[in-house]
Amino acid sequence: MTDVLTPAQRSYNMSRIRSAHTQPELRVRSYLHGLGFRYRLHGKSLPGKPDLVFARARAVLFVHGCFWHMHRCKRGKPVPATNASFWANKRRLNVERDRRNRKALRADGWRVFEIWECHTRDEEKMRTKLEPLIGFLRAAIERRFIEHRPAGSRPSNSSRTSEASRRSSVSAARAG
Ligand SMILES: [Zn+2]
């Protein structure tokens, strides 16, 4: 075994451990949960079983393993030395299925977000990559505040107060 093959084989071995709760996924979940976002896991009724489902905002997040989903990074490129064409084909099929799933979800009104395994290894990078999702979720929360106010009625002092406190908790989350 040469040094050239080692990373490929390591990637391959790691990717074979197909878990519903991978380390990258746990890192993403813990960060978003810490910001106050709530979600369902592995929406089984949805195309591609998205890892995180934000049902009220109608958004999903996939946490993709770089190897299986062929990311353009050093983890996404290696091909196992044995039976290379078999694995290359299998991964290509994954990528095609990902595309079909995204299309089906969008057609059904879902906003689809994705993050790659390699982007979750560095906290700062992960935050940056999750910004579009977080922006979308916060916008959805803001819309709900407006939608939930009864049409044509002025908010009373008490509801204004509770709304103000909810807004301030959102700002706090944003600041953090
Ligand atoms: Zn990657």
Backbone and ligand atoms as CSV (ligand in chain L), in Angstrom:
chain,resi,resn,atom,element,x,y,z
A,1,MET,N,N,0.842,-1.200,0.000
A,1,MET,CA,C,0.000,0.000,0.000
A,1,MET,C,C,0.879,1.252,0.000
A,2,THR,N,N,0.612,2.188,-0.894
A,2,THR,CA,C,1.411,3.411,-0.966
A,2,THR,C,C,0.690,4.555,-0.248
A,3,ASP,N,N,1.436,5.636,-0.055
A,3,ASP,CA,C,0.839,6.813,0.585
A,3,ASP,C,C,-0.271,7.419,-0.260
A,4,VAL,N,N,-0.162,7.231,-1.580
A,4,VAL,CA,C,-1.163,7.801,-2.479
A,4,VAL,C,C,-2.522,7.128,-2.265
A,5,LEU,N,N,-2.498,5.846,-2.002
A,5,LEU,CA,C,-3.758,5.112,-1.845
A,5,LEU,C,C,-4.392,5.304,-0.473
A,6,THR,N,N,-3.556,5.609,0.500
A,6,THR,CA,C,-4.077,5.651,1.870
A,6,THR,C,C,-5.255,6.611,2.074
A,7,PRO,N,N,-5.149,7.870,1.620
A,7,PRO,CA,C,-6.299,8.768,1.847
A,7,PRO,C,C,-7.563,8.269,1.151
A,8,ALA,N,N,-7.386,7.712,-0.041
A,8,ALA,CA,C,-8.537,7.202,-0.786
A,8,ALA,C,C,-9.207,6.077,-0.025
A,9,GLN,N,N,-8.381,5.173,0.475
A,9,GLN,CA,C,-8.952,4.036,1.172
A,9,GLN,C,C,-9.572,4.458,2.491
A,10,ARG,N,N,-8.938,5.449,3.128
A,10,ARG,CA,C,-9.507,5.926,4.382
A,10,ARG,C,C,-10.878,6.556,4.116
A,11,SER,N,N,-10.934,7.391,3.080
A,11,SER,CA,C,-12.194,8.016,2.684
A,11,SER,C,C,-13.249,6.963,2.406
A,12,TYR,N,N,-12.815,5.966,1.677
A,12,TYR,CA,C,-13.721,4.894,1.283
A,12,TYR,C,C,-14.254,4.164,2.511
A,13,ASN,N,N,-13.339,3.819,3.418
A,13,ASN,CA,C,-13.757,3.109,4.620
A,13,ASN,C,C,-14.697,3.954,5.470
A,14,MET,N,N,-14.356,5.240,5.612
A,14,MET,CA,C,-15.194,6.120,6.419
A,14,MET,C,C,-16.574,6.266,5.795
A,15,SER,N,N,-16.592,6.356,4.469
A,15,SER,CA,C,-17.865,6.596,3.814
A,15,SER,C,C,-18.773,5.372,3.847
A,16,ARG,N,N,-18.180,4.217,4.072
A,16,ARG,CA,C,-18.998,3.006,4.133
A,16,ARG,C,C,-19.801,2.932,5.425
A,17,ILE,N,N,-19.313,3.672,6.423
A,17,ILE,CA,C,-20.070,3.701,7.674
A,17,ILE,C,C,-21.237,4.657,7.464
A,18,ARG,N,N,-22.299,4.129,6.932
A,18,ARG,CA,C,-23.443,4.959,6.585
A,18,ARG,C,C,-24.329,5.108,7.804
A,19,SER,N,N,-24.199,6.217,8.446
A,19,SER,CA,C,-24.982,6.444,9.649
A,19,SER,C,C,-25.949,7.584,9.402
A,20,ALA,N,N,-27.081,7.502,10.066
A,20,ALA,CA,C,-28.048,8.592,9.969
A,20,ALA,C,C,-27.584,9.778,10.811
A,21,HIS,N,N,-26.655,9.547,11.694
A,21,HIS,CA,C,-26.204,10.621,12.585
A,21,HIS,C,C,-24.680,10.736,12.500
A,22,THR,N,N,-24.200,11.268,11.383
A,22,THR,CA,C,-22.767,11.382,11.173
A,22,THR,C,C,-22.219,12.570,11.968
A,23,GLN,N,N,-20.927,12.592,12.137
A,23,GLN,CA,C,-20.288,13.704,12.847
A,23,GLN,C,C,-20.583,15.057,12.189
A,24,PRO,N,N,-20.438,15.171,10.857
A,24,PRO,CA,C,-20.753,16.471,10.242
A,24,PRO,C,C,-22.186,16.896,10.530
A,25,GLU,N,N,-23.099,15.915,10.472
A,25,GLU,CA,C,-24.498,16.237,10.733
A,25,GLU,C,C,-24.684,16.703,12.181
A,26,LEU,N,N,-24.032,16.036,13.099
A,26,LEU,CA,C,-24.162,16.418,14.513
A,26,LEU,C,C,-23.612,17.820,14.761
A,27,ARG,N,N,-22.510,18.158,14.070
A,27,ARG,CA,C,-21.935,19.500,14.233
A,27,ARG,C,C,-22.914,20.573,13.752
A,28,VAL,N,N,-23.529,20.300,12.587
A,28,VAL,CA,C,-24.487,21.250,12.023
A,28,VAL,C,C,-25.704,21.380,12.935
A,29,ARG,N,N,-26.199,20.240,13.405
A,29,ARG,CA,C,-27.378,20.256,14.267
A,29,ARG,C,C,-27.114,21.019,15.541
A,30,SER,N,N,-25.974,20.774,16.132
A,30,SER,CA,C,-25.663,21.412,17.402
A,30,SER,C,C,-25.542,22.932,17.234
A,31,TYR,N,N,-24.945,23.363,16.125
A,31,TYR,CA,C,-24.809,24.807,15.873
A,31,TYR,C,C,-26.182,25.459,15.678
A,32,LEU,N,N,-27.020,24.852,14.818
A,32,LEU,CA,C,-28.324,25.451,14.529
A,32,LEU,C,C,-29.242,25.410,15.751
A,33,HIS,N,N,-29.165,24.319,16.491
A,33,HIS,CA,C,-29.964,24.197,17.710
A,33,HIS,C,C,-29.554,25.276,18.702
A,34,GLY,N,N,-28.261,25.528,18.792
A,34,GLY,CA,C,-27.740,26.558,19.683
A,34,GLY,C,C,-28.234,27.946,19.320
A,35,LEU,N,N,-28.546,28.163,18.047
A,35,LEU,CA,C,-29.076,29.456,17.608
A,35,LEU,C,C,-30.580,29.550,17.854
A,36,GLY,N,N,-31.174,28.442,18.302
A,36,GLY,CA,C,-32.603,28.458,18.621
A,36,GLY,C,C,-33.494,27.870,17.543
A,37,PHE,N,N,-32.909,27.355,16.472
A,37,PHE,CA,C,-33.732,26.764,15.412
A,37,PHE,C,C,-34.119,25.337,15.772
A,38,ARG,N,N,-35.348,24.981,15.417
A,38,ARG,CA,C,-35.835,23.622,15.675
A,38,ARG,C,C,-36.197,22.967,14.349
A,39,TYR,N,N,-36.034,21.654,14.307
A,39,TYR,CA,C,-36.179,20.941,13.034
A,39,TYR,C,C,-36.531,19.493,13.305
A,40,ARG,N,N,-37.034,18.845,12.254
A,40,ARG,CA,C,-37.211,17.404,12.309
A,40,ARG,C,C,-36.012,16.775,11.622
A,41,LEU,N,N,-35.753,15.520,11.953
A,41,LEU,CA,C,-34.611,14.831,11.362
A,41,LEU,C,C,-35.073,13.819,10.322
A,42,HIS,N,N,-34.321,13.740,9.230
A,42,HIS,CA,C,-34.513,12.697,8.217
A,42,HIS,C,C,-35.969,12.573,7.789
A,43,GLY,N,N,-36.451,13.628,7.158
A,43,GLY,CA,C,-37.836,13.616,6.692
A,43,GLY,C,C,-38.091,12.449,5.748
A,44,LYS,N,N,-38.618,11.392,6.299
A,44,LYS,CA,C,-38.726,10.140,5.538
A,44,LYS,C,C,-39.736,10.219,4.409
A,45,SER,N,N,-40.693,11.146,4.522
A,45,SER,CA,C,-41.698,11.235,3.468
A,45,SER,C,C,-41.244,12.159,2.346
A,46,LEU,N,N,-40.072,12.769,2.503
A,46,LEU,CA,C,-39.613,13.735,1.504
A,46,LEU,C,C,-38.552,13.124,0.593
A,47,PRO,N,N,-38.491,13.594,-0.665
A,47,PRO,CA,C,-37.482,13.074,-1.591
A,47,PRO,C,C,-36.066,13.225,-1.023
A,48,GLY,N,N,-35.334,12.135,-0.992
A,48,GLY,CA,C,-33.944,12.167,-0.532
A,48,GLY,C,C,-33.785,12.159,0.980
A,49,LYS,N,N,-34.903,12.087,1.714
A,49,LYS,CA,C,-34.850,12.097,3.194
A,49,LYS,C,C,-33.884,13.160,3.718
A,50,PRO,N,N,-34.238,14.429,3.567
A,50,PRO,CA,C,-33.323,15.503,3.995
A,50,PRO,C,C,-32.916,15.347,5.464
A,51,ASP,N,N,-31.667,15.663,5.773
A,51,ASP,CA,C,-31.156,15.459,7.129
A,51,ASP,C,C,-31.890,16.331,8.152
A,52,LEU,N,N,-32.104,17.593,7.787
A,52,LEU,CA,C,-32.835,18.499,8.675
A,52,LEU,C,C,-34.021,19.073,7.909
A,53,VAL,N,N,-35.197,19.053,8.545
A,53,VAL,CA,C,-36.401,19.573,7.917
A,53,VAL,C,C,-36.975,20.688,8.786
A,54,PHE,N,N,-37.038,21.895,8.220
A,54,PHE,CA,C,-37.632,23.038,8.897
A,54,PHE,C,C,-39.020,23.216,8.299
A,55,ALA,N,N,-39.990,22.480,8.875
A,55,ALA,CA,C,-41.284,22.326,8.217
A,55,ALA,C,C,-42.023,23.650,8.063
A,56,ARG,N,N,-42.025,24.481,9.112
A,56,ARG,CA,C,-42.819,25.711,9.038
A,56,ARG,C,C,-42.221,26.705,8.050
A,57,ALA,N,N,-40.918,26.731,7.960
A,57,ALA,CA,C,-40.269,27.622,6.986
A,57,ALA,C,C,-40.231,26.970,5.597
A,58,ARG,N,N,-40.600,25.707,5.537
A,58,ARG,CA,C,-40.560,24.907,4.318
A,58,ARG,C,C,-39.163,24.938,3.690
A,59,ALA,N,N,-38.209,24.546,4.511
A,59,ALA,CA,C,-36.821,24.477,4.056
A,59,ALA,C,C,-36.210,23.160,4.525
A,60,VAL,N,N,-35.291,22.654,3.746
A,60,VAL,CA,C,-34.575,21.437,4.145
A,60,VAL,C,C,-33.077,21.663,3.993
A,61,LEU,N,N,-32.334,20.910,4.763
A,61,LEU,CA,C,-30.875,20.973,4.668
A,61,LEU,C,C,-30.328,19.554,4.524
A,62,PHE,N,N,-29.516,19.372,3.505
A,62,PHE,CA,C,-28.781,18.116,3.339
A,62,PHE,C,C,-27.350,18.328,3.817
A,63,VAL,N,N,-26.857,17.395,4.610
A,63,VAL,CA,C,-25.443,17.406,4.987
A,63,VAL,C,C,-24.801,16.281,4.179
A,64,HIS,N,N,-24.086,16.652,3.130
A,64,HIS,CA,C,-23.579,15.663,2.191
A,64,HIS,C,C,-22.181,15.190,2.545
A,65,GLY,N,N,-21.994,13.892,2.526
A,65,GLY,CA,C,-20.658,13.325,2.632
A,65,GLY,C,C,-19.914,13.588,1.326
A,66,CYS,N,N,-18.671,14.088,1.437
A,66,CYS,CA,C,-17.926,14.497,0.239
A,66,CYS,C,C,-17.654,13.321,-0.697
A,67,PHE,N,N,-17.371,12.163,-0.148
A,67,PHE,CA,C,-17.031,11.024,-0.994
A,67,PHE,C,C,-18.243,10.544,-1.793
A,68,TRP,N,N,-19.308,10.220,-1.120
A,68,TRP,CA,C,-20.470,9.638,-1.799
A,68,TRP,C,C,-21.169,10.586,-2.742
A,69,HIS,N,N,-21.051,11.888,-2.459
A,69,HIS,CA,C,-21.776,12.854,-3.279
A,69,HIS,C,C,-20.836,13.644,-4.177
A,70,MET,N,N,-19.594,13.176,-4.265
A,70,MET,CA,C,-18.619,13.681,-5.228
A,70,MET,C,C,-18.375,15.184,-5.140
A,71,HIS,N,N,-18.058,15.631,-3.952
A,71,HIS,CA,C,-17.693,17.038,-3.808
A,71,HIS,C,C,-16.367,17.307,-4.526
A,72,ARG,N,N,-16.203,18.531,-5.047
A,72,ARG,CA,C,-14.937,18.906,-5.677
A,72,ARG,C,C,-13.933,19.284,-4.607
A,73,CYS,N,N,-13.571,18.343,-3.788
A,73,CYS,CA,C,-12.553,18.593,-2.770
A,73,CYS,C,C,-11.729,17.314,-2.660
A,74,LYS,N,N,-10.704,17.351,-1.819
A,74,LYS,CA,C,-9.811,16.197,-1.817
A,74,LYS,C,C,-10.515,14.946,-1.280
A,75,ARG,N,N,-11.514,15.118,-0.456
A,75,ARG,CA,C,-12.267,13.960,0.024
A,75,ARG,C,C,-13.254,13.428,-1.012
A,76,GLY,N,N,-13.670,14.316,-1.902
A,76,GLY,CA,C,-14.660,13.920,-2.892
A,76,GLY,C,C,-14.055,13.231,-4.096
A,77,LYS,N,N,-12.761,13.432,-4.316
A,77,LYS,CA,C,-12.138,12.934,-5.537
A,77,LYS,C,C,-11.677,11.482,-5.510
A,78,PRO,N,N,-11.158,10.983,-4.384
A,78,PRO,CA,C,-10.530,9.655,-4.438
A,78,PRO,C,C,-11.481,8.570,-4.928
A,79,VAL,N,N,-10.926,7.678,-5.701
A,79,VAL,CA,C,-11.672,6.505,-6.149
A,79,VAL,C,C,-10.958,5.299,-5.556
A,80,PRO,N,N,-11.685,4.399,-4.888
A,80,PRO,CA,C,-11.025,3.202,-4.346
A,80,PRO,C,C,-10.300,2.460,-5.459
A,81,ALA,N,N,-9.107,1.954,-5.127
A,81,ALA,CA,C,-8.259,1.363,-6.152
A,81,ALA,C,C,-8.899,0.120,-6.789
A,82,THR,N,N,-9.584,-0.666,-5.982
A,82,THR,CA,C,-10.188,-1.872,-6.545
A,82,THR,C,C,-11.590,-1.565,-7.035
A,83,ASN,N,N,-11.907,-2.116,-8.197
A,83,ASN,CA,C,-13.252,-1.976,-8.748
A,83,ASN,C,C,-13.638,-0.514,-8.956
A,84,ALA,N,N,-12.664,0.279,-9.459
A,84,ALA,CA,C,-12.839,1.729,-9.548
A,84,ALA,C,C,-14.082,2.140,-10.329
A,85,SER,N,N,-14.339,1.495,-11.450
A,85,SER,CA,C,-15.464,1.948,-12.280
A,85,SER,C,C,-16.799,1.666,-11.600
A,86,PHE,N,N,-16.850,0.576,-10.836
A,86,PHE,CA,C,-18.072,0.261,-10.096
A,86,PHE,C,C,-18.410,1.376,-9.111
A,87,TRP,N,N,-17.386,1.809,-8.335
A,87,TRP,CA,C,-17.623,2.843,-7.325
A,87,TRP,C,C,-17.877,4.191,-7.967
A,88,ALA,N,N,-17.135,4.476,-9.045
A,88,ALA,CA,C,-17.337,5.753,-9.738
A,88,ALA,C,C,-18.771,5.842,-10.227
A,89,ASN,N,N,-19.271,4.732,-10.748
A,89,ASN,CA,C,-20.637,4.704,-11.259
A,89,ASN,C,C,-21.659,4.878,-10.135
A,90,LYS,N,N,-21.393,4.197,-9.035
A,90,LYS,CA,C,-22.286,4.285,-7.878
A,90,LYS,C,C,-22.382,5.729,-7.371
A,91,ARG,N,N,-21.240,6.405,-7.345
A,91,ARG,CA,C,-21.234,7.785,-6.866
A,91,ARG,C,C,-21.918,8.711,-7.864
A,92,ARG,N,N,-21.716,8.438,-9.153
A,92,ARG,CA,C,-22.392,9.250,-10.167
A,92,ARG,C,C,-23.909,9.132,-10.024
A,93,LEU,N,N,-24.363,7.909,-9.747
A,93,LEU,CA,C,-25.800,7.699,-9.558
A,93,LEU,C,C,-26.307,8.484,-8.344
A,94,ASN,N,N,-25.491,8.535,-7.297
A,94,ASN,CA,C,-25.859,9.339,-6.117
A,94,ASN,C,C,-26.064,10.803,-6.501
A,95,VAL,N,N,-25.121,11.318,-7.277
A,95,VAL,CA,C,-25.177,12.730,-7.670
A,95,VAL,C,C,-26.418,13.000,-8.514
A,96,GLU,N,N,-26.737,12.041,-9.406
A,96,GLU,CA,C,-27.949,12.199,-10.221
A,96,GLU,C,C,-29.204,12.148,-9.356
A,97,ARG,N,N,-29.190,11.256,-8.388
A,97,ARG,CA,C,-30.346,11.150,-7.490
A,97,ARG,C,C,-30.495,12.430,-6.665
A,98,ASP,N,N,-29.358,12.986,-6.210
A,98,ASP,CA,C,-29.401,14.259,-5.480
A,98,ASP,C,C,-30.094,15.323,-6.312
A,99,ARG,N,N,-29.744,15.367,-7.600
A,99,ARG,CA,C,-30.306,16.386,-8.487
A,99,ARG,C,C,-31.818,16.189,-8.622
A,100,ARG,N,N,-32.228,14.938,-8.806
A,100,ARG,CA,C,-33.672,14.645,-8.919
A,100,ARG,C,C,-34.412,15.022,-7.638
A,101,ASN,N,N,-33.802,14.702,-6.499
A,101,ASN,CA,C,-34.440,15.017,-5.215
A,101,ASN,C,C,-34.604,16.517,-5.022
A,102,ARG,N,N,-33.550,17.276,-5.364
A,102,ARG,CA,C,-33.633,18.739,-5.247
A,102,ARG,C,C,-34.769,19.283,-6.100
A,103,LYS,N,N,-34.860,18.745,-7.312
A,103,LYS,CA,C,-35.875,19.209,-8.249
A,103,LYS,C,C,-37.281,18.910,-7.708
A,104,ALA,N,N,-37.455,17.685,-7.196
A,104,ALA,CA,C,-38.767,17.281,-6.666
A,104,ALA,C,C,-39.149,18.139,-5.461
A,105,LEU,N,N,-38.177,18.398,-4.607
A,105,LEU,CA,C,-38.447,19.210,-3.415
A,105,LEU,C,C,-38.837,20.632,-3.817
A,106,ARG,N,N,-38.075,21.217,-4.746
A,106,ARG,CA,C,-38.365,22.588,-5.183
A,106,ARG,C,C,-39.728,22.670,-5.836
A,107,ALA,N,N,-40.062,21.639,-6.616
A,107,ALA,CA,C,-41.364,21.620,-7.282
A,107,ALA,C,C,-42.490,21.599,-6.261
A,108,ASP,N,N,-42.199,21.080,-5.080
A,108,ASP,CA,C,-43.200,20.989,-4.026
A,108,ASP,C,C,-43.117,22.178,-3.058
A,109,GLY,N,N,-42.354,23.193,-3.435
A,109,GLY,CA,C,-42.322,24.420,-2.653
A,109,GLY,C,C,-41.289,24.468,-1.542
A,110,TRP,N,N,-40.364,23.517,-1.527
A,110,TRP,CA,C,-39.331,23.519,-0.498
A,110,TRP,C,C,-38.120,24.308,-0.967
A,111,ARG,N,N,-37.484,25.012,-0.026
A,111,ARG,CA,C,-36.185,25.614,-0.309
A,111,ARG,C,C,-35.133,24.596,0.122
A,112,VAL,N,N,-34.224,24.304,-0.788
A,112,VAL,CA,C,-33.246,23.254,-0.535
A,112,VAL,C,C,-31.880,23.870,-0.251
A,113,PHE,N,N,-31.320,23.535,0.898
A,113,PHE,CA,C,-29.977,23.985,1.266
A,113,PHE,C,C,-29.089,22.761,1.459
A,114,GLU,N,N,-27.812,22.946,1.177
A,114,GLU,CA,C,-26.867,21.842,1.304
A,114,GLU,C,C,-25.588,22.336,1.957
A,115,ILE,N,N,-24.974,21.456,2.710
A,115,ILE,CA,C,-23.637,21.766,3.212
A,115,ILE,C,C,-22.803,20.506,3.072
A,116,TRP,N,N,-21.536,20.707,2.751
A,116,TRP,CA,C,-20.639,19.575,2.568
A,116,TRP,C,C,-19.927,19.239,3.863
A,117,GLU,N,N,-19.706,17.953,4.016
A,117,GLU,CA,C,-18.957,17.408,5.163
A,117,GLU,C,C,-17.684,18.217,5.457
A,118,CYS,N,N,-16.903,18.523,4.406
A,118,CYS,CA,C,-15.612,19.190,4.623
A,118,CYS,C,C,-15.795,20.628,5.127
A,119,HIS,N,N,-16.976,21.204,4.913
A,119,HIS,CA,C,-17.227,22.576,5.387
A,119,HIS,C,C,-17.615,22.611,6.855
A,120,THR,N,N,-17.831,21.427,7.442
A,120,THR,CA,C,-18.251,21.410,8.842
A,120,THR,C,C,-17.073,21.203,9.783
A,121,ARG,N,N,-15.900,20.973,9.194
A,121,ARG,CA,C,-14.743,20.667,10.047
A,121,ARG,C,C,-14.196,21.899,10.742
A,122,ASP,N,N,-14.400,23.032,10.107
A,122,ASP,CA,C,-13.947,24.296,10.683
A,122,ASP,C,C,-15.182,25.115,11.066
A,123,GLU,N,N,-15.272,25.481,12.330
A,123,GLU,CA,C,-16.454,26.171,12.868
A,123,GLU,C,C,-16.796,27.438,12.071
A,124,GLU,N,N,-15.741,28.232,11.769
A,124,GLU,CA,C,-15.947,29.499,11.070
A,124,GLU,C,C,-16.498,29.266,9.662
A,125,LYS,N,N,-15.942,28.265,8.998
A,125,LYS,CA,C,-16.371,27.941,7.641
A,125,LYS,C,C,-17.816,27.450,7.658
A,126,MET,N,N,-18.119,26.608,8.638
A,126,MET,CA,C,-19.472,26.078,8.744
A,126,MET,C,C,-20.486,27.214,8.914
A,127,ARG,N,N,-20.160,28.166,9.788
A,127,ARG,CA,C,-21.052,29.309,10.004
A,127,ARG,C,C,-21.306,30.054,8.703
A,128,THR,N,N,-20.208,30.298,7.965
A,128,THR,CA,C,-20.328,31.029,6.707
A,128,THR,C,C,-21.217,30.278,5.722
A,129,LYS,N,N,-21.001,28.957,5.635
A,129,LYS,CA,C,-21.754,28.156,4.667
A,129,LYS,C,C,-23.223,28.031,5.050
A,130,LEU,N,N,-23.524,28.170,6.336
A,130,LEU,CA,C,-24.918,28.047,6.781
A,130,LEU,C,C,-25.665,29.379,6.761
A,131,GLU,N,N,-24.950,30.464,6.456
A,131,GLU,CA,C,-25.589,31.783,6.482
A,131,GLU,C,C,-26.827,31.897,5.584
A,132,PRO,N,N,-26.778,31.372,4.344
A,132,PRO,CA,C,-27.984,31.489,3.507
A,132,PRO,C,C,-29.201,30.806,4.138
A,133,LEU,N,N,-28.997,29.625,4.710
A,133,LEU,CA,C,-30.094,28.917,5.377
A,133,LEU,C,C,-30.605,29.733,6.561
A,134,ILE,N,N,-29.680,30.222,7.382
A,134,ILE,CA,C,-30.069,30.961,8.582
A,134,ILE,C,C,-30.837,32.225,8.199
A,135,GLY,N,N,-30.368,32.913,7.165
A,135,GLY,CA,C,-31.065,34.104,6.674
A,135,GLY,C,C,-32.475,33.770,6.228
A,136,PHE,N,N,-32.612,32.656,5.537
A,136,PHE,CA,C,-33.927,32.234,5.053
A,136,PHE,C,C,-34.851,31.912,6.227
A,137,LEU,N,N,-34.332,31.181,7.216
A,137,LEU,CA,C,-35.154,30.790,8.371
A,137,LEU,C,C,-35.594,32.022,9.161
A,138,ARG,N,N,-34.683,32.988,9.321
A,138,ARG,CA,C,-35.042,34.190,10.082
A,138,ARG,C,C,-36.085,35.011,9.337
A,139,ALA,N,N,-35.964,35.056,8.018
A,139,ALA,CA,C,-36.961,35.767,7.227
A,139,ALA,C,C,-38.317,35.091,7.383
A,140,ALA,N,N,-38.317,33.762,7.431
A,140,ALA,CA,C,-39.576,33.016,7.593
A,140,ALA,C,C,-40.180,33.311,8.961
A,141,ILE,N,N,-39.342,33.422,9.984
A,141,ILE,CA,C,-39.836,33.743,11.328
A,141,ILE,C,C,-40.455,35.139,11.326
A,142,GLU,N,N,-39.778,36.087,10.699
A,142,GLU,CA,C,-40.299,37.454,10.613
A,142,GLU,C,C,-41.649,37.480,9.903
A,143,ARG,N,N,-41.764,36.713,8.823
A,143,ARG,CA,C,-43.033,36.651,8.088
A,143,ARG,C,C,-44.138,36.113,8.977
A,144,ARG,N,N,-43.806,35.114,9.791
A,144,ARG,CA,C,-44.827,34.521,10.671
A,144,ARG,C,C,-45.337,35.525,11.684
A,145,PHE,N,N,-44.448,36.395,12.211
A,145,PHE,CA,C,-44.891,37.421,13.160
A,145,PHE,C,C,-45.970,38.281,12.514
A,146,ILE,N,N,-45.746,38.605,11.254
A,146,ILE,CA,C,-46.693,39.460,10.554
A,146,ILE,C,C,-47.966,38.687,10.228
A,147,GLU,N,N,-47.791,37.461,9.724
A,147,GLU,CA,C,-48.965,36.668,9.340
A,147,GLU,C,C,-49.862,36.334,10.528
A,148,HIS,N,N,-49.264,36.133,11.685
A,148,HIS,CA,C,-50.036,35.714,12.854
A,148,HIS,C,C,-50.838,36.839,13.485
A,149,ARG,N,N,-50.530,38.099,13.103
A,149,ARG,CA,C,-51.294,39.217,13.651
A,149,ARG,C,C,-52.661,39.223,12.962
A,150,PRO,N,N,-53.756,39.231,13.748
A,150,PRO,CA,C,-55.075,39.203,13.125
A,150,PRO,C,C,-55.243,40.359,12.150
A,151,ALA,N,N,-55.782,40.080,10.996
A,151,ALA,CA,C,-55.909,41.091,9.954
A,151,ALA,C,C,-56.770,42.244,10.440
A,152,GLY,N,N,-56.332,43.477,10.184
A,152,GLY,CA,C,-57.123,44.654,10.488
A,152,GLY,C,C,-57.129,45.073,11.945
A,153,SER,N,N,-56.460,44.336,12.799
A,153,SER,CA,C,-56.474,44.704,14.219
A,153,SER,C,C,-55.126,45.260,14.637
A,154,ARG,N,N,-55.197,46.232,15.540
A,154,ARG,CA,C,-53.974,46.806,16.106
A,154,ARG,C,C,-53.516,45.905,17.249
A,155,PRO,N,N,-52.235,45.627,17.309
A,155,PRO,CA,C,-51.798,44.798,18.434
A,155,PRO,C,C,-52.041,45.526,19.756
A,156,SER,N,N,-52.541,44.817,20.758
A,156,SER,CA,C,-52.735,45.410,22.080
A,156,SER,C,C,-51.369,45.572,22.744
A,157,ASN,N,N,-51.356,46.279,23.856
A,157,ASN,CA,C,-50.087,46.483,24.568
A,157,ASN,C,C,-49.436,45.163,24.940
A,158,SER,N,N,-50.285,44.219,25.413
A,158,SER,CA,C,-49.697,42.956,25.875
A,158,SER,C,C,-49.101,42.171,24.707
A,159,SER,N,N,-49.826,42.137,23.562
A,159,SER,CA,C,-49.273,41.363,22.451
A,159,SER,C,C,-48.048,42.072,21.871
A,160,ARG,N,N,-48.068,43.433,21.963
A,160,ARG,CA,C,-46.893,44.162,21.486
A,160,ARG,C,C,-45.676,43.799,22.341
A,161,THR,N,N,-45.923,43.686,23.629
A,161,THR,CA,C,-44.831,43.332,24.534
A,161,THR,C,C,-44.284,41.943,24.224
A,162,SER,N,N,-45.216,40.983,24.033
A,162,SER,CA,C,-44.724,39.626,23.803
A,162,SER,C,C,-44.021,39.550,22.449
A,163,GLU,N,N,-44.531,40.324,21.486
A,163,GLU,CA,C,-43.851,40.332,20.196
A,163,GLU,C,C,-42.464,40.955,20.325
A,164,ALA,N,N,-42.394,42.031,21.106
A,164,ALA,CA,C,-41.101,42.687,21.303
A,164,ALA,C,C,-40.112,41.721,21.946
A,165,SER,N,N,-40.613,40.932,22.906
A,165,SER,CA,C,-39.682,40.019,23.567
A,165,SER,C,C,-39.267,38.902,22.615
A,166,ARG,N,N,-40.226,38.463,21.766
A,166,ARG,CA,C,-39.844,37.434,20.798
A,166,ARG,C,C,-38.820,37.986,19.815
A,167,ARG,N,N,-39.064,39.254,19.398
A,167,ARG,CA,C,-38.119,39.858,18.460
A,167,ARG,C,C,-36.749,40.012,19.085
A,168,SER,N,N,-36.733,40.373,20.366
A,168,SER,CA,C,-35.428,40.582,20.979
A,168,SER,C,C,-34.685,39.245,21.127
A,169,SER,N,N,-35.441,38.166,21.302
A,169,SER,CA,C,-34.739,36.870,21.373
A,169,SER,C,C,-34.185,36.492,20.010
A,170,VAL,N,N,-34.886,36.903,18.953
A,170,VAL,CA,C,-34.357,36.666,17.606
A,170,VAL,C,C,-33.084,37.485,17.407
A,171,SER,N,N,-33.122,38.767,17.849
A,171,SER,CA,C,-31.927,39.609,17.695
A,171,SER,C,C,-30.768,39.032,18.474
A,172,ALA,N,N,-31.085,38.477,19.645
A,172,ALA,CA,C,-30.026,37.890,20.465
A,172,ALA,C,C,-29.398,36.719,19.737
A,173,ALA,N,N,-30.262,35.919,19.110
A,173,ALA,CA,C,-29.748,34.780,18.357
A,173,ALA,C,C,-28.887,35.266,17.209
A,174,ARG,N,N,-29.347,36.374,16.580
A,174,ARG,CA,C,-28.594,36.895,15.443
A,174,ARG,C,C,-27.214,37.385,15.901
A,175,ALA,N,N,-27.211,38.045,17.075
A,175,ALA,CA,C,-25.945,38.576,17.587
A,175,ALA,C,C,-24.983,37.437,17.926
A,176,GLY,N,N,-25.541,36.344,18.429
A,176,GLY,CA,C,-24.682,35.222,18.782
A,176,GLY,C,C,-24.312,34.545,17.544
L,1,ZN,ZN,ZN,-15.777,18.276,0.452
